[in-house]
């Protein structure tokens, strides 16, 4: 549950940052590649952190 909330928060933060930077229009149906890259990178960071925590 905690991981799901982290992923949702990360997606909201990356979408908010992309919107604030002017990369996305206010309403869009297809996100730009930069936004997808930010989300994928964040998910990867969360996944690696969880894997390292489990490994210890």
C-alpha positions in Angstrom: 0.0 0.0 0.0 2.8 2.4 0.9 4.5 1.8 -2.4 1.3 2.5 -4.4 0.9 5.8 -2.5 4.6 6.6 -3.3 4.0 5.9 -7.0 0.9 8.1 -7.1 2.6 10.9 -5.4 5.6 10.6 -7.8 3.3 10.7 -10.8 1.5 13.8 -9.5 4.8 15.5 -8.7 6.3 14.8 -12.1 3.1 15.9 -13.9 2.9 19.0 -11.8 6.6 19.8 -12.6 6.1 19.3 -16.3 3.0 21.4 -16.3 4.7 24.2 -14.4 7.6 24.1 -16.8 5.1 24.6 -19.7 5.7 21.3 -21.3 2.1 20.1 -21.1 -1.1 22.0 -22.0 -3.7 22.2 -19.2 -5.8 19.4 -20.6 -4.1 16.6 -22.5 -4.9 13.0 -23.5 -1.4 11.9 -24.6 1.5 12.8 -22.2 4.8 14.0 -23.7 7.8 11.7 -23.8 9.5 13.8 -21.2 6.7 13.2 -18.7 6.7 9.5 -19.4 10.5 9.5 -18.8 10.2 11.3 -15.5 7.5 8.9 -14.3 9.5 5.9 -15.5 12.7 7.2 -13.9 10.8 7.8 -10.6 9.3 4.3 -10.7 12.7 2.8 -11.3 14.2 4.8 -8.3 11.4 3.6 -6.0 11.8 0.0 -7.3 15.6 0.0 -6.7 15.1 1.5 -3.2 12.5 -1.2 -2.3 14.8 -3.9 -3.7 17.8 -2.6 -1.7 15.7 -2.4 1.5 14.5 -6.0 1.0 18.1 -7.2 0.3 19.3 -6.0 3.7 
